[in-house]
Amino acid sequence: MTPLLFSTIEVTRQVFYRSSLSYAIVNLKPIVPGHVLVIPTRVVRRLSDLNANELSSLMHSVQHVGRVIERAYGGDALTIACQDGKAAGQSVPHVHFHLMPRKLQGDRFESNNDAIYPELERSEENLGSEMAHGLGPQPLQVDADENRPPRSMEEMETEASWLKTFF
């Protein structure tokens, strides 16, 4: 199989879903259980850089993966976010959607649903500069915080293998 890149980061081992023009990966530092990314196969910076077929595939994948992770993680809803460009907080120069299952009760952000957005900003703010220091494709690296330490590749592969069983 051809390696899949998230910008310059090789993420093939984190993939649990793949269509002809997009794929989904588990997250190194999930904000909530089931936080995944859906990404177009072709590396492009902005949604507007996608052609019609790529955009259609990406949106279909967001919808399909969203249904699956909501069910798999016992969610009641989803937060779906795309930081489309650097000014919007995008630190990895490859368009992607964050999908996060949410619960009415027992959700980390249940007392303030909108607190998930600043957390999303913090989770990616240093990723671009960290990538610049790497040589070639690198495993995903994000600064750890005390609430969300980075997971090992083995942990991510285990989750990806489990999620594959739903597709």
Salt bridges, closest charged atoms under 4 A:
GLU54 OE2 - ARG42 NE 2.60
ASP84 OD1 - ARG46 NE 3.14
ASP107 OD2 - ARG102 NE 2.94
GLU119 OE2 - ARG108 NH2 3.45
GLU119 OE1 - ARG122 NH2 2.78
GLU119 OE2 - ARG148 NE 3.05
GLU124 OE2 - HIS96 NE2 3.14
GLU124 OE2 - HIS98 NE2 2.83
ASP145 OD2 - ARG148 NH2 3.65
GLU157 OE2 - ARG13 NE 2.32
GLU159 OE1 - ARG151 NH2 2.71
